[in-house]
Amino acid sequence: MKNLGTIAAAGFLGVVLILYMCTFQVRFTEVAIRKTWGKADAAAITEPGLQFKWPRPIQDVVVYDKRVRSLEDRTEETRTADGKNLLLTTYTLWQIADPAKFHTNFPAGVDDGEKKLRTTIVTHKHAVVGKREFTEFVSTKAEERKLREIEKELQASVAKDAMEEYGIEIVGFGIKKLGLPESVTTAIFASMKSHEEAKAARYTAEGEARAAGIMAEANATEDRIMAVARKKAAEIEAEAQQVVSSYYKEFEKYPELRMFLDQLRTIAESLRQRTTIIINTEESPWDLFKEDIRLAIPKKDKNIG
């Protein structure tokens, strides 16, 4: 009985060992390739569950994770078509779409495939950016920037090579970081400053020209108004002269009255402000202050009026 138990135990262990050597499990997040005498099968095993194989060295199994992976390339300077440098970093979402082709190219494992994909991305990045102008990446005008278009072009070129050569599918792609080297930044700021200074000078010149035009128009208007005013004043003065002439004709009939009024006007002009004066009543027109002179004025002259 003791030997029977030992034999049964040994048989059970043998069966377990055979099952271990002849079976393998594929999880739902994995894909497997069965290799016979070192040669990979053309079709990959994508269905999850327990699978069978011949024990080594007849058959072997390579398992890959089929979930999406993320890859970020190195930040390095990339030159545009117009000779300016950019610091451009991209990210790539990828997964193994053709396990057989991937294993054929990278038998050492996923790390080798990722390194090769990184090199491919950098190569296409330089090629695509080298065809683009600097303003398509950095510009104050929204219509000049074409980052989304550049991302799509990069994704298409990388995806084509990655699938055809390595069996890698590019699920997503984008520009993560966009920067400028210090030398380029300084040159751009200097160019922007020069551009803005030129605009300011142009606006100043336009303003001065407009101000000169306004002043010229104002001076011309002033000249027209003054000409009209002088003409009007001359007309009024001529009318006044005519009126004065008519008055003088009347005064000629009464010369004593005219002299008297002239003397009063002279006195009024002299005493317009507060003034202390010493006068000689013997001289005209101050002799009007003498009573005998006032009484000598003819009555007919006093009643004119």
C-alpha positions, 0 to 999 in steps of 0.5 A, spaced: 500 500 500 505 504 501 508 503 494 502 504 491 501 511 494 508 513 492 506 511 485 500 515 485 503 521 488 509 520 483 504 519 477 500 525 479 506 530 480 508 527 473 501 529 470 502 536 473 509 537 470 506 534 463 500 539 464 505 545 466 510 543 460 504 543 455 499 548 457 500 556 457 495 561 459 493 567 455 490 573 459 485 578 456 490 583 456 495 579 452 497 576 446 501 570 444 506 567 439 507 560 439 514 558 436 516 551 433 523 549 433 524 557 434 520 559 428 514 563 430 507 561 427 504 566 422 497 567 426 498 570 433 493 567 439 489 573 441 483 569 445 484 569 452 484 562 456 488 555 457 492 553 450 496 547 449 503 546 446 509 541 445 514 542 451 521 545 450 525 545 445 519 543 440 515 549 442 516 555 446 511 561 447 512 569 447 507 573 450 506 580 449 501 585 453 496 588 448 494 594 452 496 601 449 503 604 451 505 611 452 512 613 449 515 620 450 520 622 445 527 626 447 526 634 447 531 636 442 532 642 437 529 641 430 530 646 425 524 649 421 524 650 413 526 658 414 532 656 419 529 657 426 530 652 431 524 649 435 524 645 442 519 640 440 517 634 444 511 629 442 507 623 445 505 617 442 500 612 444 502 605 441 500 598 441 502 591 438 498 590 432 501 584 429 505 580 434 508 575 429 512 581 425 513 585 432 517 579 434 521 578 428 523 585 428 525 585 436 526 578 438 529 581 444 523 584 447 519 590 447 524 595 450 528 594 443 521 595 439 520 602 443 527 604 442 526 603 434 519 606 435 523 612 438 528 613 433 522 613 427 518 618 431 525 623 431 526 621 424 519 623 422 519 629 426 525 632 423 523 631 416 516 634 417 518 640 421 523 641 416 518 642 411 514 647 415 515 655 416 516 658 423 510 661 423 506 655 423 508 653 430 509 660 433 505 666 431 500 672 434 495 670 428 491 664 429 490 663 421 498 662 421 498 657 426 498 649 424 499 645 430 493 640 429 495 639 421 502 638 423 500 633 428 496 629 423 501 629 418 506 626 423 502 621 426 500 619 419 507 618 417 510 615 423 503 610 423 505 608 416 512 606 417 511 603 424 505 598 422 509 596 415 515 595 418 514 593 426 507 591 426 506 597 431 499 601 431 499 608 433 493 609 437 494 617 438 499 622 437 500 629 439 505 635 441 506 635 448 511 641 449 513 646 444 519 651 446 524 656 443 532 656 445 534 662 448 538 664 442 532 664 438 527 667 443 532 673 444 532 674 436 524 674 436 524 679 441 528 683 438 525 682 431 518 684 435 521 690 438 523 692 431 517 691 428 513 694 434 517 700 433 516 701 426 509 701 427 509 706 432 514 711 428 509 710 422 503 711 426 507 717 429 508 720 422 501 719 420 499 723 426 503 728 425 501 728 417 494 728 419 495 734 425 499 738 419 493 737 415 488 739 420 492 745 422 492 747 415 485 746 414 484 750 420 488 756 418 485 756 411 478 757 415 481 762 419 483 766 413 476 765 410 473 767 416 477 773 417 477 775 410 469 775 411 470 779 418 474 784 415 470 785 409 464 786 413 468 791 418 470 795 412 462 795 410 460 797 417 466 802 417 464 805 410 457 806 413 459 809 419 463 814 415 457 816 411 453 817 418 459 821 421 459 825 414 452 827 415 453 829 422 459 833 420 455 836 415 450 838 421 455 840 425 458 845 420 451 849 421 453 850 428 461 850 429 461 853 436 457 846 438 462 842 434 467 845 438 464 845 445 462 837 444 469 836 442 472 839 448 467 835 452 469 829 449 477 831 450 475 832 458 471 825 458 477 821 455 482 825 460 478 823 466 476 816 464 480 813 470 481 816 477 486 822 476 488 828 480 490 834 475 492 841 475 489 845 469 489 851 466 482 854 465 485 859 460 487 854 455 482 850 451 478 845 453 479 847 460 476 854 459 469 851 459 470 851 467 469 858 467 462 861 467 463 867 463 465 862 457 459 857 458 455 863 458 458 866 452 455 859 448 449 861 444 442 859 446 441 856 439 447 851 440 444 849 447 438 847 444 440 843 439 439 836 440 
